[in-house]
Amino acid sequence: MDFADSAVADSTAPSPTLLALKQFRSAGRGYWARVSEADWNDWRWQLKHRITTVEQLEKFLPTLTPEERAGAILAGQSKLAMAITPYFFNLIDLGDEQCPIRRQVIPRLEETQTAPWELSDPCGEDSHSPVPGLVHRYPDRVLFLVTDRCAAYCRYCTRSRLVSNASGYDFHPDYERQVAYIEAHPEIRDVLLSGGDPLLLSDDKLESLLGRLRAIPHVEFLRIGTRIPIFLPQRITTELTNRLRKFHPLFVSVHTNHPRELTTEVRDALGRLADAGIPLGNQSVLLKGVNEEVEVMKALIQKLLMCRVRPYYLYQCDLIQGSAHLRTSVRQGVELMEQLRGHTTGYAIPQYVIDAPGGGGKVPISPEYLLSRNRDRVVIRNYEGKVFEYPEAADGSPLVFGDPRHQPNLGFVDPNRASEASVQSRYFPKFA
């Protein structure tokens, strides 16, 4: 493809599918049309009326499959409980067994099948837990587990062992010991509240905990990891945001996987957090049948920016027990990133990572843009596949004019206009 063809390709209008996915729509009321406005917008009412049993699921979802029914009974009682807020349930396409929202929150029989390489604690959090409810894996930051409860339960949850207590883990955070540990370790400058979901705490309890952490001199900033704005946007009240704004610098990371999750209600809830001066980032998990297609992911990340949320991480699905039916390959993940880079604004591109099994931490995974390093240059390619040379000595020092190490003709090299043999010999000599 020459430059003219490339220009034509880049100017192609967005597809109708992409445009449709980026539309903001209300979740609506569905089966709860007769519920009063006050009740529907009360987050406590939403929690009280969650779908948690097979009987409720069959009532609201007549197309429930045998695999889903078995999963709700078996996995929901022994692995990870089922809970879906009425609000979020309305996003499910009742006529589509492969609905991306449905796949995330309705259990399946496959969850009871465990491969030898799958783990109950795939990120090795328990081995890095000096006190109950605190994970200190990285040098200057800790994960503070606040609760084992969520508004709804993601079927691929990396903390299935403790969240909802269906597996009998019997998790009990100990705030006193958790805070005392942070106070005793001056290297800790960053505290991430997670769980379960911290925003399920009452306003008073959350404010009290944030206040105690903010009072520690060496804690520079606080973070909250939450799916509440997505599962339960009614929780993001003006009162809550007014309390959160007291603890700046405070960051909030939300978790969204599919553009359909970004409704008008979610957009408004995220707007209230942003208006309170809280920087927002998003963490997605790459999931089969949910977001592995480029148009779906592109719609999600572009829509997030319209909600004033910066796409932050795209996780390869952890090796949690019973998650094989939701995992894609790493190759798919790399190919997806390659189709995003250069094809949408850089602010929208998340970092694709694998949380190394057993506790190795997040490892960035990227397409190969650095082709080779020679004695006087590095050779790189861009998103179009075009090859460029950047002058640099082998020891990493910059080259200056007149440097004997400098070789001429650096810059753009069009591999499409050179023979395959010459490109191989020049940039990949060991393979030529």
C-alpha positions in Angstrom: 0.0 0.0 0.0 1.5 3.3 -1.0 1.1 6.7 0.7 -2.1 7.5 -1.3 -3.7 4.2 -0.3 -2.7 4.8 3.3 -4.3 8.2 3.3 -7.6 6.8 1.9 -7.6 4.0 4.5 -7.0 6.4 7.4 -9.8 8.7 6.3 -12.4 6.0 6.2 -15.5 7.0 8.2 -16.3 5.1 11.4 -18.4 2.0 10.7 -22.1 1.9 11.6 -21.3 -0.7 14.3 -18.7 1.5 15.9 -21.1 4.5 15.9 -23.9 2.4 17.4 -21.7 1.0 20.2 -20.7 4.5 21.1 -24.2 5.8 21.7 -25.1 6.6 25.3 -28.5 5.0 26.3 -30.3 4.6 29.5 -30.5 1.2 31.1 -34.2 1.7 31.5 -36.5 0.0 34.0 -37.4 -3.3 32.4 -39.3 -5.5 34.8 -39.2 -2.8 37.4 -41.2 -0.2 35.5 -43.7 0.3 38.3 -41.0 0.9 40.9 -41.1 4.5 42.1 -38.5 7.0 40.9 -37.3 7.5 44.5 -36.8 3.7 45.1 -35.2 3.1 41.7 -32.6 5.8 42.3 -31.9 4.6 45.9 -28.7 2.5 45.8 -29.9 0.7 49.0 -33.1 -0.4 47.2 -31.0 -1.6 44.3 -28.8 -3.7 46.6 -31.9 -5.1 48.5 -33.5 -6.2 45.2 -30.5 -7.9 43.6 -31.0 -11.1 41.7 -29.3 -13.8 43.8 -31.2 -17.0 43.3 -31.9 -19.4 40.5 -35.6 -18.9 41.0 -35.3 -15.1 40.5 -33.0 -15.6 37.5 -35.5 -17.9 35.8 -38.3 -15.4 36.4 -36.4 -12.5 34.8 -34.5 -14.5 32.2 -36.9 -17.0 30.5 -34.1 -18.0 28.0 -31.8 -19.3 30.8 -29.7 -22.2 29.4 -29.1 -25.5 31.1 -25.4 -24.5 31.5 -26.4 -21.2 33.1 -28.9 -22.9 35.5 -26.4 -25.5 36.5 -23.7 -22.8 37.0 -26.0 -20.7 39.2 -26.7 -23.7 41.4 -23.2 -25.2 41.6 -20.7 -22.3 41.1 -23.0 -19.8 42.7 -23.1 -21.8 45.9 -19.5 -23.1 46.2 -17.2 -20.8 44.1 -18.6 -17.2 43.8 -22.1 -16.1 44.7 -24.4 -14.7 42.1 -25.7 -11.1 42.5 -26.9 -8.7 39.9 -28.4 -5.3 40.5 -31.8 -4.6 38.8 -30.1 -1.7 37.1 -27.3 -3.8 35.6 -29.6 -6.7 34.7 -31.5 -4.4 32.3 -28.4 -4.2 30.1 -28.6 -7.9 29.3 -30.0 -8.8 25.9 -32.5 -11.4 27.0 -32.7 -13.0 23.5 -29.0 -13.4 23.1 -27.3 -16.3 24.9 -23.9 -14.8 24.0 -24.7 -11.3 25.2 -21.5 -9.7 26.5 -23.2 -8.4 29.6 -24.8 -11.8 30.3 -21.4 -13.6 30.0 -19.9 -11.4 32.7 -22.4 -11.8 35.5 -24.5 -15.0 35.0 -22.7 -18.2 36.2 -22.1 -21.1 33.8 -21.3 -24.7 34.4 -17.8 -24.2 33.0 -16.9 -22.4 36.2 -16.9 -25.7 38.0 -14.2 -27.1 35.6 -10.7 -26.4 36.8 -7.5 -26.9 34.6 -4.3 -27.9 36.3 -2.7 -24.5 35.7 -5.6 -22.5 37.2 -5.2 -21.1 40.7 -7.5 -20.0 43.5 -5.0 -17.1 44.1 -3.6 -16.4 40.7 -1.8 -13.2 41.6 -0.2 -14.6 44.8 -1.8 -12.0 47.0 -2.0 -14.3 50.1 1.8 -14.9 50.0 2.4 -11.1 50.1 0.0 -10.4 52.9 1.8 -9.3 56.1 -1.5 -8.8 58.0 -5.0 -9.9 57.1 -6.5 -7.8 54.3 -3.3 -6.0 53.3 -1.1 -7.0 50.3 2.4 -5.5 50.1 3.7 -6.8 46.7 5.4 -3.6 45.4 7.9 -1.6 47.3 6.1 1.7 47.8 2.4 0.8 47.7 -0.1 -1.5 49.3 -3.5 -3.0 48.5 -5.9 -2.5 51.3 -8.8 -5.0 51.1 -11.8 -3.3 52.7 -14.6 -5.8 52.3 -15.5 -9.1 50.7 -18.8 -7.8 49.2 -19.6 -6.3 45.8 -22.8 -4.9 44.3 -22.6 -7.6 41.6 -20.1 -10.4 41.1 -18.0 -10.7 37.9 -17.7 -14.4 36.9 -13.9 -14.0 36.2 -13.1 -12.3 39.5 -9.5 -12.8 40.5 -10.5 -12.8 44.2 -13.2 -15.4 43.9 -11.7 -17.2 46.8 -12.7 -14.5 49.2 -15.3 -12.3 47.5 -18.8 -13.2 48.6 -17.4 -16.0 50.9 -19.2 -18.7 48.8 -16.0 -20.8 48.9 -15.7 -20.6 52.7 -12.5 -18.4 52.8 -14.0 -16.5 55.7 -12.3 -13.2 54.9 -12.2 -10.6 57.7 -10.2 -7.4 57.2 -8.6 -6.0 60.3 -8.5 -2.2 59.8 -6.5 -1.6 63.0 -3.7 -3.9 62.0 -3.9 -2.8 58.4 -3.5 0.9 59.3 -0.8 0.1 61.9 1.2 -1.7 59.3 1.1 1.3 56.9 2.0 3.6 59.8 5.1 1.5 60.6 6.4 1.4 57.0 7.4 4.9 55.8 8.2 3.5 52.3 4.5 3.2 51.6 3.4 6.3 49.8 0.4 4.9 47.8 -2.6 3.0 49.3 -5.2 1.3 47.0 -8.6 0.5 48.6 -10.2 -2.4 47.0 -11.9 -5.7 48.0 -14.8 -6.4 47.4 -15.9 -2.9 46.7 -15.0 0.0 49.0 -17.9 2.1 47.9 -20.3 -0.3 49.5 -19.2 1.2 52.8 -21.5 3.8 54.3 -20.4 7.4 53.7 -19.4 7.7 57.4 -17.3 4.5 57.5 -15.6 5.4 54.2 -14.8 8.9 55.3 -13.4 7.6 58.6 -11.1 5.1 56.9 -9.9 7.7 54.3 -9.3 10.2 57.1 -7.1 7.7 59.0 -5.0 7.0 56.0 -4.7 10.6 55.0 -3.4 11.4 58.4 -0.4 9.2 57.9 2.5 11.6 56.9 4.2 9.4 54.4 1.1 8.4 52.5 1.1 10.7 49.5 -2.1 9.7 47.7 -5.0 7.3 47.9 -6.8 5.2 45.3 -10.1 3.5 45.2 -10.7 0.5 42.9 -14.4 0.1 42.3 -17.1 -1.3 39.9 -19.9 0.6 41.8 -20.2 3.4 39.2 -20.9 0.7 36.6 -23.0 -1.8 38.6 -24.7 0.8 40.8 -24.4 4.4 39.5 -27.1 5.4 42.0 -24.4 5.1 44.8 -22.5 8.0 43.4 -24.4 10.7 45.2 -23.6 14.4 45.7 -23.1 13.6 49.4 -20.6 10.9 48.6 -18.6 13.0 46.2 -18.5 15.9 48.6 -16.9 13.7 51.2 -14.4 12.2 48.8 -13.2 15.6 47.7 -11.8 16.1 51.2 -9.0 13.6 50.6 -7.2 14.8 47.5 -5.0 13.6 45.9 -7.5 10.8 45.6 -7.8 8.7 42.4 -10.6 6.3 41.4 -10.1 3.3 39.1 -13.3 1.9 37.6 -13.8 -1.4 35.8 -15.6 -1.4 32.5 -15.4 -4.1 29.8 -18.0 -3.3 27.2 -19.3 -0.1 25.7 -22.9 -1.1 26.6 -22.0 -0.7 30.2 -21.4 3.1 29.7 -25.0 4.2 29.9 -26.3 7.7 30.5 -26.6 6.9 34.2 -23.0 5.8 34.3 -21.8 8.8 32.4 -23.6 11.1 34.8 -22.2 9.2 37.9 -18.6 9.4 36.5 -19.2 13.1 35.8 -20.1 13.7 39.4 -16.8 12.1 40.4 -14.8 14.1 37.8 -16.5 17.3 38.9 -15.3 16.6 42.4 -11.7 16.8 41.0 -11.1 13.1 41.2 -8.9 11.7 38.3 -10.5 8.6 36.8 -8.9 5.6 35.1 -10.4 2.4 33.8 -9.2 -1.2 34.1 -10.7 -3.7 31.6 -10.2 -7.5 31.4 -9.8 -9.0 28.0 -12.7 -11.5 27.8 -13.8 -13.9 25.1 -17.2 -13.0 23.7 -17.1 -9.7 25.4 -14.4 -7.3 24.1 -11.9 -9.1 22.0 -13.1 -7.5 18.8 -11.3 -4.3 17.8 -14.5 -2.3 17.1 -15.9 -3.2 20.5 -12.7 -2.2 22.3 -12.3 0.9 20.3 -15.9 2.0 21.1 -15.2 1.3 24.8 -12.0 3.3 25.1 -13.4 6.2 23.0 -16.6 6.2 25.0 -14.5 6.2 28.3 -12.8 9.4 27.2 -16.2 11.0 26.6 -16.9 10.1 30.2 -13.7 11.8 31.3 -12.1 8.5 32.2 -8.6 7.5 31.0 -8.2 3.9 29.8 -5.5 2.6 32.1 -5.0 -1.2 32.0 -6.2 -4.0 29.8 -5.6 -7.2 31.7 -5.1 -10.6 30.2 -7.7 -12.7 32.1 -6.0 -14.1 35.2 -5.7 -17.9 35.6 -8.5 -18.0 38.1 -10.2 -21.4 38.5 -13.0 -22.0 36.1 -12.3 -19.1 33.8 -11.1 -20.9 30.7 -14.4 -20.2 28.8 -13.8 -16.5 29.2 -10.0 -16.3 28.4 -8.6 -15.2 25.1 -5.1 -15.9 23.9 -2.2 -13.5 24.5 -1.7 -13.4 20.8 -5.2 -12.0 20.4 -4.4 -9.4 23.0 -1.2 -8.3 21.2 -3.1 -8.2 17.8 -5.8 -6.1 19.4 -3.3 -3.6 20.8 -1.7 -3.4 17.3 -5.1 -2.6 15.8 -5.6 0.2 18.3 -2.2 1.9 18.4 -2.1 4.7 15.8 -5.8 4.1 14.9 -7.2 6.1 17.7 -5.9 8.9 20.0 -3.1 7.9 22.3 -5.0 8.9 25.4 -7.4 6.1 24.7 -4.8 3.3 24.5 -4.6 1.2 27.7 -1.5 -0.7 28.7 -2.0 -4.4 28.0 -0.6 -6.4 31.0 -0.4 -9.9 32.4 -0.5 -10.1 36.2 2.3 -12.8 36.4 0.9 -16.0 38.0 2.0 -16.6 41.5 2.7 -13.0 42.5 5.1 -11.6 39.9 3.2 -8.4 39.4 2.0 -6.7 36.3 4.1 -7.3 33.2 3.5 -5.0 30.1 2.9 -6.9 26.9 3.2 -5.0 23.6 3.6 -5.5 19.9 7.2 -5.5 18.6 7.8 -1.9 17.5 11.6 -2.1 18.2 13.0 -4.2 15.4 16.7 -4.1 16.1 19.6 -2.2 17.7 22.9 -1.7 15.9 26.1 0.1 16.7 24.8 3.5 15.5 21.0 3.3 15.4 17.8 1.7 16.5 15.4 0.4 13.9 11.7 0.8 14.7 8.4 0.4 12.9 5.2 2.4 13.2 1.5 1.3 13.3 1.5 1.2 9.5 4.4 -1.2 9.3 6.8 1.4 8.0 10.4 1.2 9.2 12.4 4.1 10.6 15.9 4.5 11.9 16.9 6.5 15.0 20.5 7.5 15.5 22.0 6.2 18.8 25.3 4.6 19.8 25.3 1.0 21.0 25.9 2.2 24.6 22.8 4.3 24.4 24.5 7.7 24.2 23.2 10.1 21.5 25.2 10.7 18.3 26.5 14.2 17.6 27.3 15.8 14.2 30.7 14.6 12.9 30.6 11.5 15.2 32.6 8.8 13.4 30.0 6.3 14.5 27.4 8.1 12.5 26.1 6.5 9.3 24.2 8.5 6.7 20.7 7.9 5.3 18.9 7.6 8.6 15.1 8.2 8.6 12.2 6.5 6.9 12.9 3.3 5.1 9.9 2.0 3.1 10.1 -1.8 3.3 7.5 -2.1 0.6 9.8 -0.6 -1.9 12.8 -2.7 -1.0 13.3 -6.3 -1.8 12.5 -8.8 0.9 16.1 -10.0 0.9 17.6 -6.6 1.5 15.2 -5.8 4.3 16.0 -9.1 6.0 19.7 -8.6 5.7 19.6 -5.0 6.9 17.3 -5.3 9.8 17.3 -9.0 10.7 20.8 -10.1 9.9 20.7 -13.2 12.1 17.6 -14.4 10.2 18.8 -13.5 6.7 
